Amino acid sequence: MTPETAPPRPPQRIFADLTPLSVSLDYRRLWFGGTISWVGQAMTTLAISLQVYDITGSSFSVGLVGLFSLVPLVVFGLYGGAIADTVDRRKLGLYSSLGAATLSVALAAAALLGFHHVWFLYAVVALQAVCGALTGPARSAMIPRLLPTELLPAANALNSVTMTFGMMAGPALGGVIVTFGGYETAYLIDAVTFTAALYAMWRLPSMKPDRAEGARGRASVIDGLRFLGTRPNIRMTFFSDLAAMVLAQPRALFPAVAGLWFGGGAGTVGLLVAASAAGALLGGLFSGWQGRIRRHGLAILLAVAGWGLAVAVFGLTRNLWLGMFFLALAGYADTASMVFRTTMLQAATPDDMRGRLQGVFIVVVAGGPRLGDFLAGAAAELTSPATAVTGGGLACVLVLGLLALRWRNFARYDARFPQA
């Protein structure tokens, strides 16, 4: 499929553009397979947290699950990208997905046999993160090979629907399944859902990276970082996301503000989390307009500024429904930012560098919110939750403005002539 052979699209859209699903059978399989497996993975994530708490009775032990997942994801994210720029990406995605499915089977077998040990669950979580760090760069680098450039925003919006739907539906299903069927049932269902992703990867054509003639050996992580150092527009996609996720990430304060501002408890925390997720899902479902946007850099700046302002106003609200509204706006803006950032990364990066830069993307996306949680918690402890939330949102906008002034060409980036 090339830009010349892509069918014309209607000029006006409101809902998500489904054209990528109709023009590329391979992408359609990949999308449906990913959607099903994302639900299963989110279900397993919840089940592991519940099982750790059942074994230990410790919230701290449950918190360590995130740490055991984050560290391998960050460390192997960079090297996974280098591997994706060296080997056949189809095989890498296939084998790493098979590894993740095998780990789900191991979890189910351990639960059935009564092998309840926290160290085993932590080990599986770490290995799952390694598989994810290998699959992610390979899968993202495949998409520009399956679709023409003008369909990348639509494809990335559809991918955002997959992730958000999985994060919303997976935990809900996981809680019901664990309650009535036990941990082993949840893990077995996750293993079965992986068959959809495995089938999609298996049916893909060979996806060897288009490396320069005469290039030998394994693609270097250092070379990827050097390349990034010479590409200001791509760097700005990372800087803008870090400004949002590090400076204006309020989720760590939801338990505190639920009681202090809204007089609620755990249920109110759930509503705040759901509001942001619902906004992100709507950002994917109502993404038809994004395909008409050519100034992707400017769109990213506006979306990230929208996130920061929505978070800042949320910090001033004391009405639950109004607060949820602004969190939903923030979630919508975050999805829009993600779509344009991912599209720019895919379109403005040579094929033989896409895996490595997607590895950097994983590190930023995984590490930024965690650092933001720490910063928000520290700021709230030193000042107040209101100051931390509103100040963080305003700081995001300020830093973003300074970045835009430093790299002014970013706002002029034109998707028709992608320049890194």
Disulfide bonds with the S-S distance in Angstrom:
none
